[in-house]
Amino acid sequence: MDYWRLTGHQRIGFLYGYYEMHKDVPLGIRATVVAIYEPPQESSRDLVKLNSLEDNPDVEKIAASQNIQRIGWIFTDLIPKDTVKGTVKQLRGANTYFLSAQECIMAGYFQNSHPNACRLSPDGYFGSKFVTVCVTGDTSNQIHMEGYQISNQCMALVRDNCLLPTRDAPELAYVRETSKKQYAPDVFYTEKDNFGNEIKKIARLLPIEYLLVDVPVSAPVEQKYTFNPLRIKKPFPVENRSIQGYLQDFEALSKYLNQFSSSQFLEAASDFHFLLYISTMEMLPFRDVIDPLLKAIKSKDQALANEWTKNEKWATIEQVIAAQDSCKFDCKR
């Protein structure tokens, strides 16, 4: 949201968290999000393009060390209506569309990439628990979240490359016709006419609403932070944001760490974006020695985290930061 407010550009992120039993819904499962990773992407007011759909091994390693996994994706579709009041336009709804065909196909790709393990299925998998969250405007022109999944039938159509987006009608997907290179099964759906009679139609143009499953989405009443336990501190900048104030560089690392005392290193390290940065930083990557630190964060072991800071690589970082701070002090004098 901060990125959109500063640039007006849309944004995509991957949701990391865990699944748990839903206490209020019989046989229900709840996906709890604890971190968002923003992959490399190109964005504008009306477009977001991911540079790669491949998993980032460093992100997956950090997530696995904390017993979390990729459970969904989130994207913004926000157009300002009144910048003074902070309202946004309502772009989606029953009279327009809930998800566009392109977004539906993307959701299908992600759900097929994250199948749900099922011991009763012949191939060991059935459906997916991967979720899609859209941040958009509601009927009162306020920002809110809408959650969806696509049906198993739609997952199969996407898997077999049977669906295509349409150019001018985002609420419709085009179902491929059989060609010499690919067999495409006929897809049918039913509508009711003015007299209540059901009419069966072949879906050459298929309304997206037939493929969607609503997923309730909300923020918790009482916030519980897996990362960033000291909320009074300014968090580490988010990755892949090429705007001033959000760049991940050594200066940002120095400013971030200077907020904490030497006895608060565990709290400083308990930041998802900080961990990703030091794992992959060009000057001195820590991916080969970060395992003990990840273990300390998971177990909240202050002593183990302090012990980790004594390794040679981190000692080098501290010396460079101290030298920079000394230089700044001397220059001011």
VMD Tcl script that draws the C-alpha trace (Angstrom):
set ca {
  {0.00 0.00 0.00}
  {2.85 2.41 0.76}
  {4.31 1.76 -2.69}
  {0.96 2.45 -4.38}
  {0.45 5.66 -2.37}
  {3.89 6.95 -3.36}
  {3.87 5.96 -7.04}
  {0.28 5.22 -8.09}
  {1.59 1.94 -9.54}
  {0.00 -1.43 -8.85}
  {1.89 -4.14 -6.96}
  {2.01 -7.94 -6.62}
  {3.24 -9.91 -3.62}
  {3.38 -13.53 -2.52}
  {1.76 -14.41 0.81}
  {3.75 -16.53 3.25}
  {2.21 -18.15 6.29}
  {0.63 -21.39 7.43}
  {-2.64 -23.31 7.41}
  {-4.56 -24.14 10.57}
  {-7.96 -25.49 11.57}
  {-10.71 -22.87 11.58}
  {-12.35 -22.99 15.01}
  {-15.60 -21.34 13.86}
  {-16.20 -23.35 10.66}
  {-16.77 -27.14 10.70}
  {-13.96 -28.81 8.75}
  {-12.77 -25.32 7.89}
  {-9.14 -24.38 7.17}
  {-7.72 -20.91 7.72}
  {-4.68 -19.53 5.91}
  {-2.77 -17.16 8.20}
  {-0.37 -14.71 6.53}
  {2.75 -13.59 8.42}
  {4.92 -12.10 5.64}
  {4.69 -10.79 2.07}
  {7.51 -11.14 -0.45}
  {7.43 -8.77 -3.43}
  {9.18 -10.42 -6.41}
  {10.96 -8.46 -9.19}
  {8.25 -6.82 -11.29}
  {7.42 -3.99 -13.66}
  {4.38 -1.95 -12.82}
  {2.34 1.06 -13.87}
  {-1.09 2.51 -13.10}
  {-2.82 -0.17 -15.17}
  {-0.33 -3.02 -15.45}
  {1.84 -5.36 -13.37}
  {4.27 -7.77 -15.01}
  {6.26 -10.33 -13.02}
  {9.79 -10.73 -14.34}
  {9.84 -14.40 -13.35}
  {7.41 -17.01 -12.04}
  {10.18 -19.19 -10.59}
  {10.54 -19.58 -6.82}
  {13.33 -17.64 -5.13}
  {15.42 -20.30 -3.31}
  {16.59 -17.82 -0.64}
  {13.01 -16.82 0.16}
  {11.90 -20.45 0.31}
  {14.81 -21.33 2.61}
  {13.99 -18.53 5.07}
  {10.30 -19.43 5.00}
  {10.92 -23.14 5.56}
  {13.21 -22.36 8.52}
  {10.28 -20.60 10.25}
  {7.73 -23.31 9.38}
  {5.87 -21.12 6.89}
  {5.22 -21.55 3.17}
  {3.83 -19.72 0.17}
  {0.06 -19.85 0.62}
  {-1.24 -17.25 -1.84}
  {-0.68 -14.09 -3.81}
  {-1.99 -10.56 -3.44}
  {-2.25 -7.70 -5.91}
  {-3.61 -4.17 -5.96}
  {-6.13 -2.71 -8.40}
  {-6.59 0.81 -7.07}
  {-7.44 4.03 -8.89}
  {-7.75 7.22 -6.77}
  {-11.14 8.94 -6.79}
  {-10.59 11.78 -4.31}
  {-7.02 12.25 -3.07}
  {-8.15 14.64 -0.32}
  {-10.67 12.19 1.16}
  {-8.47 9.19 0.39}
  {-11.19 7.38 -1.57}
  {-10.72 5.04 -4.54}
  {-12.89 4.04 -7.46}
  {-14.98 0.89 -7.35}
  {-13.82 -1.06 -10.37}
  {-15.06 -4.55 -9.51}
  {-18.45 -5.94 -8.62}
  {-21.51 -7.80 -9.87}
  {-22.04 -5.25 -12.67}
  {-18.45 -5.46 -13.98}
  {-16.23 -8.37 -12.92}
  {-14.67 -9.87 -9.80}
  {-11.47 -11.20 -11.36}
  {-10.40 -10.64 -14.94}
  {-9.76 -13.58 -17.24}
  {-6.02 -12.91 -17.09}
  {-6.05 -12.87 -13.27}
  {-8.13 -16.05 -13.25}
  {-5.62 -17.81 -15.49}
  {-2.77 -16.59 -13.26}
  {-4.60 -17.90 -10.18}
  {-5.02 -21.24 -11.96}
  {-1.31 -21.38 -12.70}
  {-0.45 -20.75 -9.05}
  {-3.01 -23.25 -7.74}
  {-1.70 -25.92 -10.12}
  {1.83 -25.13 -8.91}
  {0.75 -25.60 -5.27}
  {-1.50 -28.69 -5.23}
  {-3.14 -29.91 -2.04}
  {-1.85 -33.26 -0.74}
  {-4.68 -35.78 -0.37}
  {-4.12 -39.41 0.62}
  {-7.53 -40.40 -0.81}
  {-6.68 -39.20 -4.32}
  {-5.16 -41.74 -6.76}
  {-2.28 -39.40 -7.62}
  {-1.84 -38.07 -4.07}
  {-3.17 -34.56 -4.76}
  {-6.58 -32.93 -5.08}
  {-7.33 -29.24 -5.64}
  {-5.30 -26.54 -3.93}
  {-5.42 -24.32 -0.85}
  {-3.56 -21.49 -2.61}
  {-5.51 -18.22 -2.35}
  {-5.86 -15.07 -4.43}
  {-6.37 -11.69 -2.72}
  {-7.24 -8.50 -4.59}
  {-6.94 -5.08 -2.92}
  {-9.50 -2.83 -4.57}
  {-12.29 -0.32 -3.90}
  {-15.65 -1.29 -2.38}
  {-19.13 0.20 -2.80}
  {-18.28 3.02 -0.36}
  {-15.07 3.80 -2.28}
  {-12.86 2.54 0.55}
  {-9.90 0.22 0.16}
  {-10.70 -3.37 1.04}
  {-9.57 -6.92 0.28}
  {-11.42 -9.58 -1.70}
  {-10.37 -13.24 -1.56}
  {-10.92 -15.96 -4.17}
  {-9.94 -19.38 -5.37}
  {-10.74 -20.86 -8.75}
  {-12.59 -24.15 -9.11}
  {-10.93 -27.50 -9.83}
  {-12.54 -27.43 -13.29}
  {-10.84 -24.11 -14.00}
  {-7.52 -25.46 -12.70}
  {-7.82 -28.28 -15.25}
  {-8.63 -25.85 -18.07}
  {-5.61 -23.70 -17.19}
  {-3.36 -26.75 -16.79}
  {-4.33 -27.99 -20.26}
  {-3.93 -24.52 -21.82}
  {-7.59 -24.29 -22.81}
  {-8.29 -20.75 -21.52}
  {-7.26 -17.45 -23.06}
  {-7.90 -13.87 -21.85}
  {-10.06 -11.57 -23.95}
  {-8.94 -8.16 -25.12}
  {-11.90 -5.90 -24.29}
  {-14.05 -7.96 -21.89}
  {-12.16 -8.83 -18.69}
  {-15.20 -10.68 -17.32}
  {-14.99 -13.27 -20.13}
  {-12.43 -15.95 -20.96}
  {-12.12 -17.54 -24.38}
  {-12.10 -21.34 -24.54}
  {-9.81 -22.66 -27.26}
  {-11.21 -24.63 -30.15}
  {-9.77 -27.99 -31.14}
  {-6.95 -27.72 -33.65}
  {-4.53 -30.11 -35.32}
  {-2.00 -29.38 -32.54}
  {-4.31 -29.55 -29.52}
  {-7.58 -31.21 -28.60}
  {-9.81 -28.92 -26.52}
  {-12.94 -30.41 -24.92}
  {-16.23 -28.58 -25.23}
  {-17.15 -26.60 -22.11}
  {-20.80 -25.89 -21.28}
  {-22.57 -23.70 -18.74}
  {-26.24 -22.97 -18.00}
  {-28.17 -19.73 -17.73}
  {-31.76 -19.01 -16.78}
  {-33.98 -17.05 -19.15}
  {-36.68 -14.56 -18.13}
  {-39.11 -17.42 -17.49}
  {-36.76 -19.36 -15.18}
  {-35.91 -22.02 -17.75}
  {-32.32 -23.28 -17.82}
  {-30.52 -22.85 -21.12}
  {-27.37 -24.83 -21.81}
  {-24.70 -22.91 -23.70}
  {-21.35 -23.89 -25.15}
  {-18.65 -21.77 -23.59}
  {-16.64 -20.32 -26.39}
  {-16.77 -17.12 -24.36}
  {-17.00 -18.22 -20.73}
  {-18.11 -15.87 -17.91}
  {-15.38 -15.88 -15.27}
  {-17.90 -15.86 -12.40}
  {-18.63 -19.54 -13.14}
  {-15.03 -20.38 -12.22}
  {-14.69 -18.49 -8.94}
  {-15.06 -19.53 -5.31}
  {-15.34 -16.75 -2.70}
  {-12.84 -16.90 0.15}
  {-13.52 -14.63 3.16}
  {-10.49 -12.45 3.93}
  {-9.88 -10.06 6.82}
  {-7.27 -8.67 9.16}
  {-7.20 -9.96 12.77}
  {-8.71 -7.84 15.52}
  {-5.63 -8.38 17.68}
  {-2.40 -8.22 15.73}
  {0.10 -11.01 16.34}
  {3.52 -10.46 14.80}
  {5.72 -13.36 13.74}
  {8.31 -10.88 12.48}
  {9.14 -7.31 13.63}
  {8.33 -7.78 17.35}
  {9.35 -4.20 18.18}
  {6.79 -2.21 16.18}
  {8.15 1.12 17.45}
  {11.17 0.61 15.19}
  {11.13 1.42 11.49}
  {11.09 -1.88 9.56}
  {13.71 -2.81 6.99}
  {12.85 -1.68 3.42}
  {10.89 -4.09 1.25}
  {12.78 -5.76 -1.58}
  {12.53 -4.87 -5.28}
  {11.14 -1.36 -4.73}
  {13.16 1.05 -6.85}
  {11.98 4.25 -5.18}
  {13.75 6.60 -2.81}
  {13.40 5.57 0.80}
  {12.74 1.93 -0.08}
  {16.07 0.94 -1.62}
  {17.78 -2.03 -0.04}
  {21.44 -1.05 0.20}
  {24.19 -0.86 2.79}
  {23.08 2.57 3.94}
  {19.58 1.22 4.61}
  {21.13 -1.69 6.52}
  {23.18 0.70 8.64}
  {20.19 2.94 9.44}
  {18.07 -0.05 10.32}
  {20.60 -1.63 12.69}
  {21.39 1.69 14.40}
  {17.84 1.69 15.79}
  {18.71 -1.28 18.01}
  {21.08 -1.72 20.93}
  {23.64 -4.52 20.98}
  {21.33 -6.55 23.25}
  {18.46 -6.32 20.73}
  {20.07 -8.12 17.80}
  {17.50 -10.95 17.90}
  {14.69 -8.38 17.54}
  {16.58 -6.62 14.72}
  {17.13 -9.89 12.86}
  {13.46 -10.90 13.22}
  {12.52 -9.11 10.02}
  {11.69 -11.13 6.90}
  {13.05 -8.52 4.48}
  {16.23 -8.00 6.54}
  {16.95 -11.73 6.48}
  {16.43 -11.89 2.73}
  {18.72 -8.90 2.17}
  {21.68 -10.17 4.18}
  {21.30 -13.60 2.57}
  {21.68 -12.14 -0.91}
  {23.61 -8.86 -0.46}
  {26.21 -8.38 -3.20}
  {29.01 -7.19 -0.94}
  {29.02 -10.14 1.46}
  {26.17 -12.68 1.09}
  {25.32 -14.66 4.23}
  {23.34 -17.53 2.70}
  {26.07 -20.04 3.62}
  {26.22 -19.08 7.30}
  {22.68 -17.92 8.06}
  {21.27 -21.26 9.29}
  {22.17 -20.75 13.00}
  {20.57 -17.29 12.92}
  {17.38 -18.67 11.40}
  {17.32 -21.30 14.13}
  {17.75 -18.62 16.81}
  {14.87 -16.58 15.39}
  {12.57 -19.60 15.26}
  {13.34 -20.55 18.87}
  {13.63 -16.87 20.01}
  {17.05 -17.72 21.48}
  {18.79 -14.43 22.28}
  {22.03 -16.14 23.31}
  {22.27 -18.11 20.06}
  {21.59 -14.96 18.02}
  {24.32 -13.04 19.89}
  {26.71 -15.95 19.36}
  {26.02 -15.78 15.62}
  {27.13 -12.13 15.48}
  {30.66 -13.26 16.37}
  {31.21 -14.90 12.99}
  {33.81 -13.31 10.76}
  {31.40 -12.08 8.08}
  {29.10 -10.25 10.48}
  {32.09 -8.76 12.33}
  {33.15 -7.25 9.00}
  {29.70 -5.72 8.54}
  {29.78 -4.19 12.03}
  {33.24 -2.73 11.40}
  {32.12 -1.10 8.14}
  {29.01 0.34 9.82}
  {31.11 1.69 12.71}
  {33.56 3.26 10.26}
  {30.70 4.92 8.35}
  {29.17 6.28 11.55}
  {32.55 7.62 12.68}
  {33.06 9.34 9.34}
  {29.64 10.98 9.49}
  {30.33 12.21 13.03}
  {33.68 13.70 12.05}
  {32.17 15.38 8.99}
  {29.46 16.99 11.12}
  {32.04 18.30 13.54}
}
mol new
graphics top color blue
foreach p $ca { graphics top sphere $p radius 0.5 }
foreach p [lrange $ca 0 end-1] q [lrange $ca 1 end] { graphics top cylinder $p $q radius 0.2 }
display resetview
